[in-house]
């Protein structure tokens, strides 16, 4: 049976609407490095978005452990800074850990120090740039000479990952919320302790 012109136009319209819907859906949940995801009380700034998955750092839930507790000379100038433990994807509620203090060396650090060598730009926010990594020996020297403040840095031990389309599905199902681009001031500002430490960690 042949389709009349009206039926063809109807089909074309439906296809167009489907394409628009898919495009809008993809745009609504598009994420990139520097995006903030809110999940179960955690603010997570994404640092990697690739075909291999998505990685992010929880920046609003400091642990009670300070870098000075780790007894790592490299971080002596940041002794008063709390280490951010992050959380695994299957963690719910208030994060806890049984990681021994001796194994809590920082894996990542974020900061707003433009002159720090070997840093990579994570985002350009309304209130400046946010950087990731960099030469920690140079950073320590800058703090020692009073050129920058230790509070310009946040240090992270763990991170959160999503594989394939799991983050998009979490957003769609209401388990996570897309918050838009991060701002350096929000990422780096101090937050109240909300982390409980397992007795085996000390």
C-alpha positions, 0 to 999 in steps of 0.5 A, a space after each residue: 500500500 502506497 503512502 500518501 503525501 500527508 502520511 509521508 509528512 507525518 512520518 517526517 515530522 515524527 522523525 524530526 521531533 525524535 531527532 530534536 528530542 535526542 539532541 536536546 537530551 544529549 545536550 542536557 546531560 553533556 558533561 565536561 571537565 570542570 562540571 559539578 555533579 551533586 550526588 548524595 550530598 557530595 559535590 563532585 568536580 569532574 576532571 576527566 570525561 572520555 570514552 573510557 569513562 568519567 572521573 571526579 573529585 569530591 570537594 565538599 567532604 573533608 576528612 579529619 585527617 590533615 596532611 601533617 598527620 601523614 608524615 610525608 616531608 613533601 607536604 610539610 608546608 601544607 600540614 594544616 590542610 585536610 585531605 579529601 578522601 572522596 568516595 566510591 560510587 557504591 558509597 551512600 550517606 556519610 562517607 567512611 574509610 578504613 584506609 590506614 593513615 600511612 596509605 593516604 598520600 594525596 593522588 591529586 591536588 587542585 589549586 588556583 596558582 597560575 605560576 605553578 609549573 606542570 599544572 593543567 587548566 581544569 576550568 576557567 570560571 567566573 572568578 578565575 582559573 582552577 588548575 590540577 596537579 603541578 610541581 608540589 616542590 615549587 608550590 611548597 617553596 612558594 608557600 614557604 616564601 609567603 608568595 601563596 597561601 597553603 589554602 590555595 590548594 586542596 588535596 585528594 586521596 580518592 576519586 569517583 568514576 562512572 563507566 559508559 553512560 552510567 552518569 547520564 543514567 544517574 542524572 536521568 533517574 534523579 540519583 545525581 544532579 547536573 550543577 553546571 560549571 564549577 567556580 574555583 572559589 567554591 571548589 577551594 573554599 573550606 567546608 565543615 567536616 562531615 567525614 567519619 573515620 573508622 577506628 582502624 584508620 588511626 
